[in-house]
Amino acid sequence: MRFFYLCLFLTYYLLPQGVAQVDENLVGHFTFDDPAFKSPTHTYRNVQVYGEPQLGPGVLGKALYFDGNAHEVYFPDELNYFMEGQWPFSLSFYFRSGDLRGERSLMGKRRRCDGERMFDISVGRNITVQLSHRRNGSRTCNVSAPIPDRGWHHYTYVRKPNAAFLFIDGKLADYKIIGQKILLEQPSLFSINASPCKDVGQLGQLRGAIDDLKIYYRALAPDEIWWFYRTHRSEQQRANEKPIFAPSYDMPSKRLQQIFGTYNNIYAEVKSELQLDTKRFVLTIEQPRQYNQARQLTFSGKYRIEAGQLYLIGDELLLTQADGGQQRQPYDGPPLIGSLYGQVSIDLNAFDERMTLQKN
């Protein structure tokens, strides 16, 4: 009986139903032709952009380019209401991969790197959309399909309360049926290249370009998706004749000088300071949690900057006790890793502390 209803559901959804008004219930449309990323369909608060993603040639005008550095885009609260999962929604966008190696953050809506009420789109050799209700793996609805190549392709993700569908270039690539709704956490923001799984090393920074991102407060029908792809197929083919950006894994040397200086975490409960010069770093943390017998920890050594990430490769720890006594010891642990945002701030995970350091 369940098989019968499954077939009935798929027949209803996948058979042609006539092309509706394509912009019906279009609640967000980001062409990226506007540097402020404003949506011409609705008036939202400004989109929050961290880092320096670039604008370049896309399929339908300009596209948003990510070069492997720590660039992140967060969309406003009002838009997130439509993506909580209580009712259907659809995402439509063009994507061109800059690197098929590894797995990288694309876009999603989650607060932590677990399976608690989240969805997350990642790209590598496949494009994978994870949708989960509980971190223990219960009630998941994941879809995945191979990325054809490094050219521009049109992707559509359709989320119904009890199913998910993934289309590539107008054709159904994967689907999954689930018997219950999967609701997302309201406080989490829909974002690009901002998965929290980057912080724990499960996902890399995005290398690729995104164009013509649309969010619908309804489930797009298959014939609508095919119609849109077919209508703009010639533009997509012409865009693929243009080269993708050249690989760039290191921060350009002309910008490196602006990174040097002193960064402070003055608003946090635990005070910290990071100093960077041309060769070395010094990180000072007051009352570090991992060294709870110490009043101050001074961590020093060499560093490197690669793909927007800061790697502190320490060689020495200096512990200052409450009575002023000091203990110096070598450090042979793993590098501390942080993300650079432009030339003004650094997010750093260090000794059980997550710090947002602002440049003086």
ABEGO torsion letter per residue (X at the ends): XAAAAAAAAAAAAABBAEBBBAABGBABBBAGABAAGBBAABBBBBBBBBEBBBBBBBABEBBBBBAGBBBBBBBBAAAAAAAAGABBBBBBBBBBBABABEBBBABEBBABBBABGBBBBBBBABBBBBBBABAAGBGBBBBBBBBABABBBBBBBBBBAABBBBBBGGBBABBBBBABBBBBBAABBBBBGABAAAAAGABBBBBEBBBGBBBBBBBBBAAAAAAAAAAAAAAAAAAAABBBBBBBABBBAAAAAAABEBBBBAABABBBBBBBBAABBBBBBBGBAABAABABBBBBEBBBBBGGBBBBBBABBBBBBAAGBBBBBBBABBBBBBBBBEAABBBBBBGGBBBBBBBX
